[in-house]
Amino acid sequence: MSHVSLAEPIDLPPPFTLVRLRESGDAFAHACRIAPESGAGTLVYVGRFDLAEFAVVLEPAEPLRSARRALYAGMVALTDALRAYAPPSQPIAIGWPDAVRINGGLVGGGRMGWPSAAIEEEPPPWLVFGAMIRTVAMNDDEPGVHPLASALDQEGFGEAGAAQITESFARHLMLAFDGWQADGFDGVAREYLSRMPRERQTIQRIDDHGDLLTRRIGAGAIERGDLVQALAAPSWLDPVRGGPRL
């Protein structure tokens, strides 16, 4: 696939390696395709005017069953990247497990890929965390026609475009994984859960397999959100349009 040469420069910290695709490219699919050869830290970027779209290859050392929790580190890094450019006190929230909302409006989210033949009890050869964030609202509809959708330009993010969000994500992903390595997954889980909308009278935690456990105070049963099931079809993605839902 031919790469774009005349494009906004992207400054990624080591150990990331940048792969650029043309506007019609699919960063997530391409990253999954090249992951076996390209190795950890490869970041595939599609330079689009209306979307920040990128995907990063990971090579976890733990079994697939627990390695999928990398989704949570990716979502923390993605929301941190947005917070870096957000107007003061702008609420950026995560909808479990993969959606990002600003002021209640869906702007995009993250997704996770792994080899179809990977075995749950063994480290997978690779994982891919992919993300899309709507930077510019491209529809010509009147405001309020899509009240559940939003874009960074509608939320006062100023000049923060795809390149800035991608650079910021790469830096914050390194911090998230450094924290995980130093102090275990608990810190990542705490950061992630703090970005979900608060439900009264509930206690939530993420188990060793990445499932979300919710206990309502006074109720005996624990509700389980199955991560693998939830990742099968990203909640925020419109597969027909190939971008975040409207």
QUIURVEN-V108816 format. One record per pair of residues at least 6 apart in sequence whose ideal C-beta (glycine too) atoms are under 8 Angstrom apart, sorted by the first residue. I is the first residue (numbers start at 1). GAP is how many residues later the second one is. Records with the same first field share a line. If there is no record, write none. Layout:
BEGIN
I=GAP ; GAP
END
This chain:
BEGIN
1=20 ; 21 ; 24 ; 29
2=20
3=16 ; 17 ; 18 ; 19
4=16 ; 17 ; 18 ; 43
7=13 ; 40
8=39 ; 153 ; 154 ; 155
9=154
10=8 ; 35 ; 153 ; 156 ; 157
11=156
12=6 ; 31 ; 154 ; 155 ; 158
13=157 ; 158 ; 161
15=25 ; 26
16=25 ; 26 ; 27 ; 40 ; 154
17=21 ; 24 ; 25 ; 26
18=25 ; 27
19=11 ; 12 ; 15 ; 19 ; 23 ; 24 ; 25 ; 26
20=24 ; 25 ; 26 ; 27
21=6 ; 9 ; 23 ; 24 ; 25 ; 26
22=24
23=23 ; 24 ; 25
25=19 ; 21
26=20 ; 216
27=17 ; 18 ; 19 ; 26 ; 27 ; 28 ; 103
28=16 ; 27 ; 83 ; 85 ; 100 ; 102
30=14 ; 25
31=11 ; 13 ; 24 ; 25 ; 26 ; 82 ; 97 ; 99
32=23 ; 81 ; 96
34=8 ; 10 ; 23
35=7 ; 22 ; 90 ; 91 ; 93
36=79 ; 89 ; 90
38=19
39=18 ; 20
40=17 ; 18 ; 19 ; 86
41=15 ; 16
42=14 ; 15
43=11 ; 12 ; 13 ; 14 ; 123 ; 127
44=10 ; 11 ; 12
45=8 ; 9 ; 117 ; 121
46=7 ; 8
47=115 ; 116
48=114
49=86 ; 87 ; 113
50=84 ; 85 ; 86 ; 87 ; 88 ; 101
51=57 ; 81 ; 82 ; 83 ; 84 ; 111 ; 192 ; 193
52=56 ; 79 ; 80 ; 81 ; 83 ; 109 ; 110 ; 113 ; 114
53=77 ; 78 ; 79 ; 80 ; 109
54=76 ; 77 ; 108 ; 112 ; 115
55=73 ; 74 ; 75 ; 76
56=18 ; 72 ; 73 ; 74 ; 114 ; 117
57=69 ; 70 ; 71
58=12 ; 68 ; 69 ; 70 ; 71
59=66 ; 67 ; 68
60=7 ; 10 ; 63 ; 64 ; 67
61=62
62=61
63=57 ; 58 ; 59 ; 60
64=50 ; 54 ; 55 ; 56 ; 57 ; 58 ; 59 ; 60
65=55 ; 56 ; 143 ; 144
66=142 ; 143 ; 144
67=56 ; 57 ; 60
68=44 ; 46 ; 59 ; 141 ; 142 ; 159 ; 160 ; 163
69=116 ; 119 ; 120 ; 137 ; 141
70=42 ; 57 ; 59
71=26 ; 27 ; 39 ; 41 ; 58 ; 139 ; 156 ; 160
72=25 ; 113 ; 116 ; 117 ; 120 ; 134 ; 138
73=100 ; 103 ; 104 ; 107 ; 115
74=36 ; 38 ; 55 ; 57 ; 99 ; 102
75=19 ; 22 ; 23 ; 25 ; 34 ; 35 ; 117 ; 120
76=96 ; 100 ; 112 ; 115 ; 116 ; 119
77=92 ; 95 ; 96 ; 98 ; 99
78=22 ; 31 ; 32 ; 53 ; 55 ; 91 ; 94
79=13 ; 15 ; 21 ; 116
80=88 ; 89 ; 92 ; 95 ; 96
81=84 ; 85 ; 87 ; 88 ; 90 ; 91
82=10 ; 18 ; 20 ; 25 ; 51 ; 70 ; 75 ; 83 ; 86
83=9
84=84 ; 88
85=67 ; 72 ; 73 ; 75 ; 79 ; 80 ; 83
86=6 ; 16 ; 69 ; 70 ; 71
87=68 ; 69 ; 70
90=12 ; 13 ; 65 ; 66
91=11 ; 12 ; 13
92=8 ; 9 ; 10 ; 103
93=7 ; 8 ; 9 ; 11 ; 102 ; 103 ; 104
94=6 ; 7 ; 98 ; 101 ; 102
95=6 ; 14 ; 101 ; 102 ; 140 ; 141
96=100 ; 116 ; 129 ; 134
97=115 ; 128 ; 130 ; 133 ; 134 ; 138
98=11 ; 12 ; 13 ; 14 ; 132 ; 133 ; 136 ; 137 ; 138
99=7 ; 9 ; 10 ; 136 ; 137
100=6 ; 7 ; 8 ; 9 ; 10 ; 33 ; 136
101=6 ; 49
102=48 ; 50 ; 53
103=47 ; 52
104=44 ; 46
105=42 ; 43 ; 44 ; 45 ; 49 ; 50
106=42 ; 43 ; 44 ; 130 ; 138 ; 139
107=26 ; 27 ; 42 ; 43 ; 44 ; 45 ; 48 ; 137
108=23 ; 24 ; 25 ; 26 ; 128 ; 135 ; 136
109=22 ; 23 ; 125 ; 126 ; 127 ; 128 ; 135
110=19 ; 20 ; 21 ; 124
111=18 ; 19 ; 20 ; 120 ; 123 ; 126
112=15 ; 16 ; 17 ; 18 ; 119
113=14 ; 15 ; 17
114=10 ; 12 ; 13 ; 14
115=9 ; 10 ; 11
118=6 ; 7
129=44
131=38
132=104 ; 105 ; 111 ; 112
133=19 ; 32 ; 111
134=15 ; 16 ; 17 ; 18 ; 109 ; 110
135=16 ; 17 ; 18 ; 22 ; 25 ; 26 ; 27 ; 30
136=15 ; 16 ; 17
137=12 ; 13 ; 14 ; 16 ; 17
139=6 ; 7 ; 107
146=100
148=97 ; 98
149=95 ; 96 ; 97
152=8 ; 13
176=12 ; 15
179=8 ; 9
180=7 ; 8
185=21
189=16 ; 17
192=14
193=11 ; 12 ; 13
196=8
199=15
201=15 ; 16 ; 17
202=12 ; 13 ; 14 ; 15
203=11 ; 12 ; 14
204=8 ; 9 ; 10 ; 11
205=7 ; 8
206=6 ; 7
207=6
209=18
210=17 ; 18
211=13 ; 14 ; 15 ; 16
212=12 ; 13 ; 15
213=9 ; 10 ; 11 ; 12
214=8 ; 9 ; 10 ; 11
215=7 ; 8
216=7
233=6
236=8 ; 9
237=6 ; 7 ; 8
238=6 ; 7 ; 8
END
